[in-house]
Amino acid sequence: MRELTYYVAVSLDGRIAAPDGTWDAFLTEGDHLAALAAEYTDTVPAHVQRLIGVQSTQDRFDTVVMGWNTYLPGLEEGHPSPYSHLRQVVFSRTRTEAHPDIELTSEDPVEVVRRLKREEGKGIYLCGGGQLAGALIEEIDRLVLKVNPIVLGDGIPLFAGDYTPRRFALESTRRFELGVLLNEYLPKDRASAGGGRTERQYPERVDPCPHLVESGPGLVAPGPCELTPV
Ligand SMILES: NC(=O)c1ccc[n+]([C@@H]2O[C@H](COP(=O)([O-])OP(=O)(O)OC[C@H]3O[C@@H](n4cnc5c(N)ncnc54)[C@H](OP(=O)(O)O)[C@@H]3O)[C@@H](O)[C@H]2O)c1
């Protein structure tokens, strides 16, 4: 069955964005940017892929699900189909119209995701945000946190709303040079015996691209010296 993976950048105090929804505080340099862009290319927005010269192969994900508040910033910046290389499902109870590439739904996210999981295909990328992740917590099969060594103090939580607490077990952790950790968790009841816990540096040397900075939804965005997006 297809897995639902919540892959997201988070601060030490569990925030995925500042109170106003911005994520400028996340690290804008470091070897994690290029490494994760290479490994999680499917999660890089399509217009950013073009700018940095990578291409999704859908080897990890072929579908993305996101809440309206996560979809909105890209829309306002002129990217109504941010993950055009994936099937895009956006949840909203209030909106009725969206770009033809977007499957806009007010259905219960749990029902939608269970239906997606029964279909053939690759993994399902839960892009965020906190409200949608809270609604889907029971459906998460893998939690991949890009933990940035910053404290935001306030902001959008990793999980929001009324949800039932759930235990996860650390499956692996990678440490990058500026202190970003990539922590991968499985639901506790599905974790391998002994935790399967490993600790390692990212094994390959990947030269950081000077044009990459961390962005919230998705992984990277063009840096200040980058070309103007088309
Ligand atoms: N750090 C990262 O990697 C990362 C990743 C993703 C997002 N983010 C940030 O997270 C923030 C957004 O997170 P958020 O928690 O505020 O919002 P969100 O989960 O992205 O979206 C919430 C909206 O989605 C719709 N929704 C949520 N639950 C629903 C349900 N059960 N059924 C139908 N529709 C539902 C509602 O839209 P309507 O109000 O239209 O009904 C709700 O207002 C943004 O600032 C974004 O930049 C950061």
The ligand as an SDF file (V2000), in Angstrom:
LIG
                    3D

 48 52  0  0  0  0  0  0  0  0999 V2000
    8.2720   24.4110    6.9480 N   0  0  0  0  0  0  0  0  0  0  0  0
    7.7230   23.7550    5.9510 C   0  0  0  0  0  0  0  0  0  0  0  0
    8.3620   22.8830    5.3330 O   0  0  0  0  0  0  0  0  0  0  0  0
    6.2850   24.0290    5.5880 C   0  0  0  0  0  0  0  0  0  0  0  0
    5.5840   23.1230    4.7710 C   0  0  0  0  0  0  0  0  0  0  0  0
    4.2540   23.3860    4.4820 C   0  0  0  0  0  0  0  0  0  0  0  0
    3.6310   24.5270    4.9740 C   0  0  0  0  0  0  0  0  0  0  0  0
    4.3310   25.3740    5.7480 N   0  0  0  0  0  0  0  0  0  0  0  0
    3.6900   26.5930    6.2650 C   0  0  0  0  0  0  0  0  0  0  0  0
    2.5570   26.2350    7.0420 O   0  0  0  0  0  0  0  0  0  0  0  0
    1.6010   27.2710    6.9540 C   0  0  0  0  0  0  0  0  0  0  0  0
    0.2270   26.7010    6.6630 C   0  0  0  0  0  0  0  0  0  0  0  0
   -0.1290   25.7890    7.6810 O   0  0  0  0  0  0  0  0  0  0  0  0
   -1.5320   25.9010    8.4060 P   0  0  0  0  0  0  0  0  0  0  0  0
   -1.5630   24.9140    9.5130 O   0  0  0  0  0  0  0  0  0  0  0  0
   -1.8150   27.3190    8.7180 O   0  0  0  0  0  0  0  0  0  0  0  0
   -2.5810   25.5250    7.2530 O   0  0  0  0  0  0  0  0  0  0  0  0
   -2.7840   24.3060    6.2340 P   0  0  0  0  0  0  0  0  0  0  0  0
   -2.9130   23.0300    6.9700 O   0  0  0  0  0  0  0  0  0  0  0  0
   -1.8090   24.4050    5.1270 O   0  0  0  0  0  0  0  0  0  0  0  0
   -4.1820   24.7480    5.6040 O   0  0  0  0  0  0  0  0  0  0  0  0
   -5.2850   24.9440    6.4390 C   0  0  0  0  0  0  0  0  0  0  0  0
   -6.5040   25.1170    5.5640 C   0  0  0  0  0  0  0  0  0  0  0  0
   -6.7170   23.9180    4.8370 O   0  0  0  0  0  0  0  0  0  0  0  0
   -8.0850   23.6170    4.8080 C   0  0  0  0  0  0  0  0  0  0  0  0
   -8.3100   22.4370    5.6470 N   0  0  0  0  0  0  0  0  0  0  0  0
   -7.6140   22.0700    6.7600 C   0  0  0  0  0  0  0  0  0  0  0  0
   -8.1660   20.9630    7.2950 N   0  0  0  0  0  0  0  0  0  0  0  0
   -9.1900   20.6390    6.4920 C   0  0  0  0  0  0  0  0  0  0  0  0
  -10.1320   19.6010    6.5240 C   0  0  0  0  0  0  0  0  0  0  0  0
  -10.1390   18.7030    7.5220 N   0  0  0  0  0  0  0  0  0  0  0  0
  -11.0340   19.5350    5.5310 N   0  0  0  0  0  0  0  0  0  0  0  0
  -11.0400   20.4500    4.5460 C   0  0  0  0  0  0  0  0  0  0  0  0
  -10.1770   21.4850    4.4870 N   0  0  0  0  0  0  0  0  0  0  0  0
   -9.2660   21.5670    5.4540 C   0  0  0  0  0  0  0  0  0  0  0  0
   -8.7960   24.8270    5.3760 C   0  0  0  0  0  0  0  0  0  0  0  0
   -8.9520   25.7200    4.2850 O   0  0  0  0  0  0  0  0  0  0  0  0
  -10.1750   26.7570    4.2070 P   0  0  0  0  0  0  0  0  0  0  0  0
   -9.9490   27.7410    5.3110 O   0  0  0  0  0  0  0  0  0  0  0  0
  -10.0860   27.3570    2.8490 O   0  0  0  0  0  0  0  0  0  0  0  0
  -11.4310   25.9700    4.4120 O   0  0  0  0  0  0  0  0  0  0  0  0
   -7.7810   25.3610    6.3620 C   0  0  0  0  0  0  0  0  0  0  0  0
   -7.9450   26.7210    6.6650 O   0  0  0  0  0  0  0  0  0  0  0  0
    2.0600   28.2270    5.8720 C   0  0  0  0  0  0  0  0  0  0  0  0
    2.6350   29.3570    6.4990 O   0  0  0  0  0  0  0  0  0  0  0  0
    3.1280   27.4590    5.1600 C   0  0  0  0  0  0  0  0  0  0  0  0
    4.1270   28.2990    4.6530 O   0  0  0  0  0  0  0  0  0  0  0  0
    5.6460   25.1660    6.0690 C   0  0  0  0  0  0  0  0  0  0  0  0
  1  2  1  0
  2  3  2  0
  2  4  1  0
  4  5  1  0
  4 48  2  0
  5  6  2  0
  6  7  1  0
  7  8  2  0
  8  9  1  0
  8 48  1  0
  9 10  1  0
  9 46  1  0
 10 11  1  0
 11 12  1  0
 11 44  1  0
 12 13  1  0
 13 14  1  0
 14 15  2  0
 14 16  1  0
 14 17  1  0
 17 18  1  0
 18 19  2  0
 18 20  1  0
 18 21  1  0
 21 22  1  0
 22 23  1  0
 23 24  1  0
 23 42  1  0
 24 25  1  0
 25 26  1  0
 25 36  1  0
 26 27  1  0
 26 35  1  0
 27 28  2  0
 28 29  1  0
 29 30  1  0
 29 35  2  0
 30 31  1  0
 30 32  2  0
 32 33  1  0
 33 34  2  0
 34 35  1  0
 36 37  1  0
 36 42  1  0
 37 38  1  0
 38 39  2  0
 38 40  1  0
 38 41  1  0
 42 43  1  0
 44 45  1  0
 44 46  1  0
 46 47  1  0
M  CHG  2   8   1  16  -1
M  END
$$$$
